[in-house]
Amino acid sequence: MRLLGTKKLSLYLKDLLIKNKFSLVEHSFIHIKPISDQIRIANENLIFTSQNAVKIAFSNSKIKHLLEGKKYFCVGEKTKCILEKNGQKVTKKAQNSAELAHFLEKNYKNEAFSFLCGKRRRLEIESFFYTNNSSSEVVEIYDTLLTPKTFNSKFDGILFFSPSAVFSFFQTNLWSPKAHGFCIGNTTASALRDYTKNFSIAKEPNEIEIFLSIYNYYKTKV
């Protein structure tokens, strides 16, 4: 089976696929660009919903020193792991933005937050801010640029890891009736659903689960 990865995959995931007789083509359909404007962080509670935001924040010396001694809330196991590798303790990890917004509404309704994020993002966190009329703030520290590429050949499966990659793919490509999509999570699947019903969602948003999603799907086709 011939697969397209819409980002550069880890060596671990590539090895799993190749050992199980999948062929693989990779192209990064998005590019992350840090924003170099002056960054101000006003609040003691910080929210991160993406790995990219954490990596950019802690690799920028002007931002990093503003992050010490804060209380952290995040989305995703990998985001949590990167925060912990940078010496930070995570107060709450949620599976997605909607779950985190619900938790904050229930437990931290009267507190102010700084949401470090990209220009392209889901709106659940900001809706929580708006509903509670707090002094919370959105701090944009990167932009997601679409980098589409046209593929004339057909793929049996296409791996998607973000809604932005879905949008980028469909800027220059059509969906083959025989193709099946594999999504890292529900947010990505929601974007793909606008183009096709032929997709699977990993049970958990991690590499082993997306591999199992691929393996189990094609095992039934043999």
PyMOL commands that set and color helices and strands:
alter all, ss='L'
color gray80, all
select helices_A, chain A and resi 11-19+51-59+61-64+77-85+97-107+124-132+163-172+186-192+207-219
alter helices_A, ss='H'
color red, helices_A
select strands_A, chain A and resi 2-5+23-26+30-34+45-48+71-75+90-94+113-118+137-146+157-160+180-183+199-201
alter strands_A, ss='S'
color yellow, strands_A
deselect
rebuild
show_as cartoon
